[in-house]
Amino acid sequence: MQFVDQVEITVKGGDGGNGIVAFRREKFVPHGGPSGGNGGRGGSVVIEADGKLNTLVDLRYKKNYAAERGGDGGPNDKHGANGEDLVLRVPVGTLVYEADTGRAIADLTPDGRQCVAARGGEGGRGNASFASSTNQTPRFAEKGEPVDEVRIKLELKLIADVGIIGYPNVGKSTLISRISAAKPKIAEYSFTTLVPNLGVVSVDDRSFVVADMPGLIEGAHKGAGLGDQFLRHIERTRLLVHIIDVSGFSGRDPMHDFDAINRELAAYSGKLAALPQIVALNKIDMPPSGEIVGALKPELEAQGLEVFEISALTGQGLQPLLYRIADRLESLSREEEPIEEVAHFTIDREAESWEARKVGEGRFVVTGRPVEMLVGRTDIDNEYALRRLHGRLEKMGVIKALKHEGAKHGDIVTIRGVEFDFWDEA
């Protein structure tokens, strides 16, 4: 299966359904009252963590997603149906960001956690909702709320207890294949592993998830060897197992490799540098390893590190290593930031700011969500609805602000792309 851990998509909630203008027409009731029903609410786009998934590949090729629009109201006070929510399922551990600002919105951990990526619009009210003692036969209705598209970025960080790190070809994939059911591709050249491999390890009645990280070399945090694409996958781990090749056949200095990898962790994230480490000296089945281990092990232990001698190929020394990993994990709790079960991050409906300004001779523009939504929900082909719009704008102070800017009767005022003649009853 193709491993994809970053995608950018555009999501849109469903517009609200329109309310309608209708009047009762029962037999022997010549002057029936208003009966136009309300429109239904638009569906929302919901992103949900699904423990059965391990890649974002399903969202890679389709870039636009929209929930269902709310149904229009009907006569006899019939309300329109609410639009269906659109649920997009992603792997556990997926982070959601606003694409334009980079602001982190939600961490979809654990399984089943949801985030409302694009909320549906409210349904418009039918004329029955506007009946009052002073207006018993309203001849206007409200349109459903239009909603905007939202661009979001999804980034997967694998959920693993242990991260296996080290230079290419030190035996990380061999180790994970030996201690778990994972079957990574293994070959005798660098960067055989191009995606993180996950495996579940059982030790008596305990189990934990391990992940080997490909592409870690000097400069990885800047992109060398694909390292910058994968370092984030070990940020959630609680423990690192650092594999060092002591076969003597790599042509590299093992201590230099160890220090270089740790410098990359620190350059990428202070959190990674602070993770506890266990060191595994691998390939002790090779004849030259004894002399290298004899020189290297005391130097690492002098730094306070636990060091194990293993052969991932033959299985030598793996049992003590696995038991020690299981013991360490029991004392290392997983840090989880408190996150709301459901996150909403569409535009703030309560924002009340708006602005009126002159843009040319006899031309003015009014911007701001409250005013734009008012126009968006007005049936501008309905004379009664336009009168109501004017009254609402006057009550909000928009007419006064336009007059302050110099607007006169007959000037052009643009709101949400719609042009109006300025109407001053004074």
N, C-alpha and C positions, 0 to 999 in steps of 0.2 A: 504494500500500500504506500502511496506517495505521502511523505511527511511534509505538511505545510503548517508553519507555526505563526505566520503573520498574514493578515488580510485586511483590506480596507473596503468597506461597503457603504452604500447609501440606503437608508431606511426611511420609510414614510408611513405614519399612521393613517388610518382611513379618515377622510373628511366626514364631518357630521352630516346626517341626512337633513333635508329641508323640512321645515314646518309648512303647512299649507293653509290657504284661505278656503273655508267651506262653511255652509250654513245648513241648518236642519231643513229637511223637506218632507216631513211626515204628512200624511193625509190629514186634512182638516186643520193643519197648522200653517196658516199663510205667512206668518212672519216669524219663522224659526230663528233661534239664536245661533251664534257662531259654534262651529263644531270641527274646525280644522285641527287635526292631531299634530303632535310634535314629531320631529325627525328622530331617528335612532342615533345613538352614539357610534362613532367610527371605531373600528378595531385598532388595537395597539400592536406594535411589533415588540415581541418579548424574546429575550435571549436567555436560554436555560442551559445550565451545566448538565451534561449527560455522561455518566461514568462509563458508558459503553464505547465512547469515542476517544480517539487519541490523536486526531489530526484535524486541521481546519480545511482540509482539501475540498470538502463539499461546498464551501463558500468562496472558493478561489475563482471560479469561472463566471458565476452570476454575480453582478455587482449591485443590482438594484432590487430592493424588496419593499413591497407595500402591503399593508393590511387592508381589509375590506371596508368599503365606505358604508356609513349608516344608511338605512332605508328611509325614504321620505314618509312623512305622516300621511294619513288618509282622512276621509270624511268620517263623520260620526265619532269624533274624538279617537280615532284609531292611530296609535303611535307606530312609527316605523321601527323595524327590527334593528337591533344593534349589530354592528359589523363584527365579523369573526376576527379574533386575534390571530396574528401570524407568529408562530413560535419557531425560532431558529435555534437548533441544538448545537452546542459546542462542547469540546472536552472540558472536564473538570480542571481548574487551574487557569482558565482563560481570563485575561484582563481586558477590560473595555475602556477605551479612551475616546475623547472627542478628537476627531482627526485634525481639525483646524487649530486647536489650542494645545493639544497634547495632554489635556487635563485628565487624570485618572478618574474614572466614574465608578467602576464596580470590579470586584474580584470574585469571579464565579467559582467559589470554593465554599462548601463541598458540593457533592452531587445533589442536583435538584434546585440549587440556588438560582434565582431569576433576576433579571434586570429589564425594566421597561425602556427600550431604546428609543421608541417613538410613540408617544401617546396619541390615541385617537381623538378626533375633534368632538366637541359637544354637539348634540342634535339641536336644530333650530326649533323654536316654539311656534306652534300653530296659532291661528287667530283666536281660538278658544281661550288660550292662556292670557290674552291681553284684554279680555272683557272686564269691564269695571262699571261702577255706578255712573261714571261720567262718559263712558264709551261702551255702550252695550252691544254695538255691532262693528267691532274693529274689522277693517278691510285690508289688513296687512298681516303678514307672517314673517318669521325670521328664518334666514337661511342657516344651514348648518355651518359649524365652525371649520374653516379651511385650515389645514396644518401644513407645516413646512417639512421639507426633506432634511434629514440629519446625516452627516457623514461621520462614521465611526471607524475606529481602528481596533481590531481584535488581535491580541498577542497571547500566545500560549506559553505558559511556564509549567513544565512537567512537575507532577507531584511525586517526589521520591524521597525516601528517608536518607539514602546514602548516595553520594555522588562519587563516581570513580574517575579520578583525574590522572593526568600524566601525559608525557610526550607521545606522538604517534608511534605505533608499533612496539609499545612496551608491554602489551598483553592485556589491555583493558577488555577488549571484546572476547578474548579467550577466557578471561576470568569470569565474565558475566555468563558466558555459555556453559561454563563448568559448574557454576553454583546455582543456576536457575534454568528455567525451561526456554529462555530466550535463545534464538538462533541467528546471531548477527553474521554478516559476511566477514570472513577472516582471510587475509592474504598477507604476504610478506612484503608489503610496501606501505609507505605513509599514506594516510588519509583514505584507507580502505573504508573506514566508517564515515559516512557523510551525514548521518542522522543520529540523534541520541537513541540508544537502545535501553529498553526497560526490562527488568526481570524481577520476579518475586522469589525471595530466598526463604526457606524454612529451616529453622534451627529448633529442634525439639517441638515444643508447642508454641513457639514464637515465629513470626514472619515479618519481613520488611522488604521494601521496594528499593532496588538499586538502579542507577542510571549511569552509563558510561558516556563521557563527554568527548566528542570528536574535535579535532582541529585545534588543540591547545599547543601552541608554540610561542616563541618570543614574538611580541607584537600582536597577539591574539585579540587584545582588547581594542585594537585599532582596525581589526579586520583580517589580519594575516592568518592564513590557514583556516578560514571560516570561523575562527574562534569567537568573534563578536556575535555571531548568529546563535551560538549555543551556550555561552557563559550564563545567560539569564536562566537557563534550565536548572542550574544547580543552586540558585539563590534560595529556593524553598527547602533545600536539604538541611538535615540536622548534623550530618557528619560527612567528612570527606575521607576517602581512602586513596592515598597518593601512591601510585604504582611507579616504581623505578626499575629500569632494566639493568641487571647486574651481570648479564651474560658476557660482557666484554666485547661483543661483536658489533655494537652500534656505532662505534667510532666517536662517541660523545662522552663527556665527563658527567657521570651520574649526579654529582653534587651540583654542578652547574645547571643541569636540567631541573633538579628539584627547586633550586632558588629561582630560576627563570619562571617556572610555572606559578610559584607563589607571588612573584612580582606582578604577573599578569592578573592574578586574582585581586590583588590590592589596587591595581590601576583601574580595574573595571568597577569594583564595589568594595567599600570598607566592610560591608556585611559578609562578603565572600571571604575576605582575608581573615575575619574573626572566627570563621567556622572551625571547630576542632578537627584535627586530622590524625589518622592512623597511617603509618607508612608500611607499604608492602614491597619488599625487595624481591622482584620476580625473576624467574629463569635461573633458579639456583641449581637446576638439573644440568646446566652447562658447566663444563670443567673449569673455565677461568673464573667462575663466580666467587669461589672461596676467598681468594685474595681481595677482591673488590668489596665483598661483604665485611671482611675483617677490618678494612680501612674505613668504610662508610658507616657502618652501624653505630660505632661509638660516637662518631661526630653528630649523628642525628639524635641519639639518645641524650647527648649532652645538651640538646636544645629542649629537652623535656618531652620528646616524642616517643610514642610506643612504636616499636619496629618489629615486623614479622617477616620471616624468610619463607617464601612460597615458590611453588612452580604451578602456575595456572594450567600448564599443559599436562602434567602428570598427576596433579592434585596434592602434591606434597605440601604440608604445612597449612592447608586451607581450613582444616577443622578448627584449630586454635584461633585463627583469624576471624572466622565467622562467629564463634562463640563470643569473642571479645567485642565484635561489632554489635551483636545483639545486647550484650550487657551495657555497652555505652549508650545505646539508643534508649534503654529503659530510664537512664538518668537525664536524658536530654529531651525536654518537652518541646513540642512543636509550637512555635509562636504563631498565634492567629489574631490579627487585628479585628476588633469588633466592627462588623459590617452589617448594615441593614439587610434583612432578608430579601426585600424588593427595593431596587433603586430606580428612581425616576430622574431623567436628566434632559427632558425637553425644555423648551423655552418657558420661563416663569410666567404663568398666567396672571400673577398679581402685579406685575410691573406696571406702574402707572405713569411713566414718563412719556411725554410727547413734546414736539416742537413745531411751531409755525414760523415760517420765514419767507421773505420775498426773494424770488429768484430771477426776476426780470420785470420789465414795465407791464403792470397789470397782471402779473403771474405770481402765484404763491404756492408753496408746498407745505403740507402738514405730514410729519412723520412720527412714528411711535406706535408700539403695539396696541394700546387701548383704542386709539382712533382708527388704526388700520383694520383691526378686527371688527370694529363697529361698522365700517364700510363694507368689509368682506361679508358680513352677515345680513346686509340690507339688500332687499330686492330693488335695485335702482330703476326698474321698469314700472314700479308700483308707486303711484302718486302719494298714497297714504303712507307708505313706508318711507318715502323721501321726506315727508313732513315730520315724521317721527325722528328721522336721522338728524334733521336740522335742530329739532328741539333738544336732542341728546347732546349735540355738539355745543349748543348754546349753554346748556346746563354745565358742561365740562369746562367751559371757558374758552373754547376754541374760537368761537365767533369774536369774542372780545380780543383775543390775542391777534387774530388776523386784522382786525380794525386798528389795533395798536401798531401793526407792521405797515399800515397804510392801505389795506384792502378797501375797495369801494364797490358799490353795487354794480354787478356785471363783470367784475374781474374774474379771472380763471383761478380756481383752487384745485390742486391735484392731491388726491389721497389714495394711496395704494394703486397707483396707475390709472385711477378714474378721475376724469375732469368734471368739475362742477362750476356753474356760474355762482359767484358769491351773491348771497341773498341776505340783505340787511333790511329787516322789517322796520327798523327804527326810523 
